Amino acid sequence: MKELIELLVRSLVKNPDQICVTEKVENDTWIYEVTVAQEDMGKVIGKQGRIAKAIRTMAKAAATRENRRVMVEIVG
């Protein structure tokens, strides 16, 4: 899952080496925090949050196959 999120975000940003995806588990929910460079925040979030929503949707679809609940948080 972490690799999928990293791959999706890496393809969007100018500074792929500054991406950091951390994973933590709380109450049967996997939380992925995606940290990107400040200048890449707009590209990862997208207009009206559409790109961020698409990343979250893909992560949730992949998690369903593994019977997991996931949350993706984007931090700058």
TIROMI-80051 format. One line per field, with one value per residue: residue number from 1; residue in one letter; y, x, z of N, C-alpha, C, O in turn. Coordinates in pm, 1 decimal. Atoms other than C-alpha are relative to their C-alpha. Layout:
<sites>
resi <- c(NUM:...)
resn <- c(a:...)
n_y <- c(Y:...)
n_x <- c(X:...)
n_z <- c(Z:...)
ca_y <- c(Y:...)
ca_x <- c(X:...)
ca_z <- c(Z:...)
c_y <- c(Y:...)
c_x <- c(X:...)
c_z <- c(Z:...)
o_y <- c(Y:...)
o_x <- c(X:...)
o_z <- c(Z:...)
</sites>
This chain:
<sites>
resi <- c(1:2:3:4:5:6:7:8:9:10:11:12:13:14:15:16:17:18:19:20:21:22:23:24:25:26:27:28:29:30:31:32:33:34:35:36:37:38:39:40:41:42:43:44:45:46:47:48:49:50:51:52:53:54:55:56:57:58:59:60:61:62:63:64:65:66:67:68:69:70:71:72:73:74:75:76)
resn <- c(m:k:e:l:i:e:l:l:v:r:s:l:v:k:n:p:d:q:i:c:v:t:e:k:v:e:n:d:t:w:i:y:e:v:t:v:a:q:e:d:m:g:k:v:i:g:k:q:g:r:i:a:k:a:i:r:t:m:a:k:a:a:a:t:r:e:n:r:r:v:m:v:e:i:v:g)
n_y <- c(-118.8:-114.5:-11.9:-51.4:-142.5:-64.8:0.2:-98.0:-135.2:-21.9:-34.0:-132.4:-109.2:-37.5:45.6:131.8:44.9:-61.1:65.0:91.2:60.0:72.6:85.2:33.6:70.7:-41.5:57.3:76.7:-88.0:-35.5:-141.3:-31.0:-142.8:-29.1:-129.1:-43.3:-135.8:-101.5:-42.7:107.1:22.7:-29.1:107.0:121.1:-23.4:-21.9:-96.2:39.1:125.5:115.4:95.0:62.1:90.7:115.6:80.7:66.8:100.7:114.2:66.4:72.7:114.6:100.5:48.5:87.1:134.2:55.4:-16.1:-104.4:-136.6:-89.9:-144.9:-62.4:-140.4:-67.0:-102.6:-75.8)
n_x <- c(82.6:-90.1:-66.2:99.4:17.9:-125.0:-5.3:96.5:-44.0:-127.6:24.6:62.0:-79.5:-128.5:-106.9:39.4:-87.2:44.9:124.1:-12.0:128.2:-10.1:116.4:27.6:126.7:81.0:135.7:24.6:-6.1:-135.1:-7.4:-119.1:-28.1:-83.2:-66.5:-61.1:-54.4:105.4:33.0:73.7:128.4:110.1:11.1:49.6:138.6:79.0:110.4:109.0:-33.5:33.6:-111.0:-7.9:114.6:-27.9:-101.3:69.3:90.5:-80.4:-52.3:111.2:32.9:-104.2:12.5:117.3:-45.4:-72.0:89.0:-54.5:51.9:-114.5:14.7:-118.8:-10.5:-106.1:-60.3:-99.4)
n_z <- c(0.0:-8.8:130.0:94.6:-26.8:38.7:146.5:49.3:-32.2:68.6:140.1:7.2:-56.1:59.8:-89.7:-51.0:-108.3:-125.4:-42.4:-113.1:-36.5:-126.3:-24.5:-139.6:-16.8:-114.7:-3.0:123.2:116.7:41.0:35.7:78.2:8.2:115.7:-13.0:125.7:-4.4:-3.6:136.5:67.4:-66.8:91.6:99.1:-65.6:-41.4:121.3:-5.7:-89.5:-65.4:84.8:6.6:-132.3:-11.6:85.9:-69.3:-111.5:55.6:44.4:-119.4:-62.4:85.4:-21.5:-137.2:-6.4:38.6:-114.4:-115.7:-86.1:10.2:12.2:12.6:57.0:-38.1:74.4:-83.9:74.1)
ca_y <- c(0.0:239.9:169.6:239.4:576.7:664.1:570.4:782.6:1088.0:1048.1:1075.2:1413.2:1613.3:1797.9:1682.3:1306.9:1266.0:1482.8:1249.7:1069.5:827.3:714.8:444.9:405.8:194.0:324.0:128.3:-110.7:181.7:228.0:595.7:704.8:1051.0:1180.2:1458.7:1651.5:1971.5:2286.9:2380.3:2044.2:2065.4:2219.6:1942.7:1667.9:1827.5:1946.4:2179.8:2157.5:1854.4:1629.5:1473.1:1410.2:1254.2:1028.3:914.2:837.7:649.6:432.3:359.7:262.0:36.7:-139.9:-168.6:-330.4:-622.1:-670.2:-611.0:-294.3:57.3:333.0:708.4:918.1:1252.2:1497.1:1716.5:1990.8)
ca_x <- c(0.0:278.0:450.7:130.3:79.8:445.7:426.1:115.8:258.5:604.4:455.1:297.2:575.6:889.0:1094.3:1033.7:1329.5:1153.9:854.4:812.2:527.1:490.1:254.8:89.7:-197.2:-471.9:-788.0:-768.8:-711.0:-386.8:-296.4:-52.5:100.6:241.2:496.1:597.9:790.1:587.3:606.2:452.0:152.5:-71.6:4.2:-68.6:-390.5:-515.4:-801.2:-1065.9:-882.2:-955.2:-608.1:-596.6:-942.3:-833.1:-525.9:-745.4:-996.7:-725.6:-575.0:-915.7:-983.9:-650.1:-711.6:-1050.1:-875.0:-675.3:-974.2:-818.7:-938.7:-702.5:-668.4:-429.2:-320.0:-116.7:123.5:350.8)
ca_z <- c(0.0:95.0:-236.8:-432.2:-266.0:-316.3:-685.2:-741.0:-568.1:-723.9:-1072.7:-988.5:-825.8:-939.1:-639.9:-608.4:-372.0:-110.4:-77.9:251.4:322.8:683.1:801.0:1140.0:1268.6:1496.9:1583.9:1284.9:1047.1:856.5:831.8:563.2:596.5:269.6:308.7:-2.9:-76.2:-18.2:-387.1:-484.0:-249.6:-515.0:-762.2:-511.6:-386.3:-726.4:-810.5:-540.1:-398.5:-695.2:-716.9:-341.2:-356.1:-643.7:-447.9:-145.7:-361.2:-516.9:-175.2:-35.6:-334.8:-288.1:86.8:30.7:-135.8:185.8:418.9:560.2:633.5:523.6:548.7:342.3:485.2:278.9:473.7:344.1)
c_y <- c(125.6:25.2:57.6:150.9:77.5:10.4:105.5:142.9:34.5:44.2:141.3:115.9:27.3:-56.4:-136.5:-50.3:58.9:-58.3:-93.9:-50.5:-79.6:-72.0:-21.4:-61.9:48.8:-60.9:-69.8:86.4:34.8:144.7:23.9:151.2:22.1:140.3:31.6:140.0:99.8:41.4:-105.0:-25.2:20.4:-109.9:-126.5:16.9:19.2:102.1:-57.9:-138.0:-124.6:-104.6:-73.8:-100.7:-125.8:-91.7:-76.7:-111.8:-123.6:-77.2:-81.4:-122.4:-111.5:-60.4:-95.2:-143.3:-70.2:7.4:97.6:128.1:90.9:145.5:52.1:147.9:60.5:117.9:69.6:24.8)
c_x <- c(87.3:67.7:-94.8:-16.8:124.5:12.2:-93.4:49.1:128.3:-20.1:-56.5:94.9:129.0:117.2:-34.3:87.1:-39.9:-132.5:30.4:-140.2:21.8:-131.4:-15.1:-138.7:-67.0:-139.2:-37.6:-5.1:145.7:-2.8:133.4:13.6:98.5:56.8:69.0:57.4:-115.0:-42.9:-79.3:-137.9:-118.2:-21.3:-58.9:-145.8:-90.1:-110.1:-113.8:22.8:-24.4:110.7:12.1:-113.1:22.5:103.6:-64.9:-91.3:76.8:56.0:-109.4:-39.5:102.0:-11.2:-117.6:37.7:69.2:-82.3:56.4:-80.1:121.7:-43.4:130.5:-4.4:118.2:48.8:110.9:125.1)
c_z <- c(0.0:-135.1:-105.1:16.9:-43.1:-152.0:-58.4:21.9:-75.6:-145.0:-17.0:29.9:-77.0:80.1:59.1:114.5:135.6:49.4:116.1:34.8:127.7:27.2:150.2:8.8:127.3:-13.7:-130.4:-125.3:-27.2:-46.9:-70.3:-9.1:-113.5:17.6:-131.9:19.3:-8.7:-140.1:-77.2:59.8:-94.2:-101.7:61.0:41.8:-120.9:20.1:81.9:62.1:-82.6:-5.1:133.2:18.6:-83.4:64.7:114.4:-49.9:-44.3:118.7:68.8:-81.4:19.1:139.9:15.4:-34.9:115.6:128.9:103.2:-15.4:-4.9:-2.7:-58.0:35.5:-73.7:82.8:-79.0:72.7)
o_y <- c(219.4:139.8:137.2:225.4:184.3:113.5:178.1:226.3:147.2:123.2:191.2:227.5:-56.0:-86.7:-145.0:-137.7:16.4:-3.3:-168.4:28.6:-175.0:-26.3:-51.6:-37.8:50.6:-36.9:-38.8:44.3:82.3:181.0:-6.2:219.2:-30.9:238.1:-49.3:206.3:72.8:64.8:-73.4:-107.2:-59.1:-140.3:-197.7:-78.6:-36.5:147.8:-168.0:-207.5:-234.8:-224.3:-195.8:-208.9:-235.7:-214.0:-195.3:-218.5:-236.1:-200.2:-193.5:-226.3:-228.6:-179.5:-186.5:-238.4:-193.1:-19.1:68.8:147.4:75.2:178.7:6.6:218.5:2.0:206.4:6.6:88.2)
o_x <- c(63.6:83.8:-53.0:-15.3:114.6:55.4:-55.2:41.5:144.8:58.2:-63.9:72.7:176.2:222.6:-72.6:44.9:11.9:-194.5:128.3:-230.8:99.6:-239.2:82.0:-224.1:-6.5:-208.0:-141.3:-61.5:216.8:-81.6:240.1:-74.9:209.6:-17.8:146.2:29.7:-217.2:-161.3:-139.4:-213.7:-212.2:-135.0:-135.4:-223.3:-199.8:-135.2:-161.9:-72.8:-29.5:82.5:28.9:-92.2:-13.2:90.7:-37.9:-98.2:34.0:60.8:-85.1:-73.5:65.0:14.4:-113.3:-16.0:69.8:-30.2:59.0:-150.8:214.5:-155.9:238.5:-99.1:226.4:-28.2:179.3:216.1)
o_z <- c(-76.1:-177.0:-189.2:-81.0:-103.5:-203.6:-150.2:-68.3:-122.5:-197.7:-129.3:-17.2:-154.4:24.1:175.8:190.3:238.8:140.4:113.7:60.8:129.8:-10.8:219.6:-76.5:234.5:-112.9:-189.1:-226.3:61.4:-134.2:-16.7:-60.9:-111.7:23.4:-183.5:119.2:-71.7:-164.2:-179.8:8.0:-94.0:-137.8:-4.0:35.6:-125.5:131.6:54.9:96.5:-28.0:0.0:135.4:73.4:-40.9:58.6:133.1:11.1:-18.6:116.0:113.3:-24.9:28.0:158.0:97.9:21.8:122.2:237.3:222.9:-114.4:74.4:-40.0:-20.3:0.9:-77.7:120.0:-159.7:19.1)
</sites>
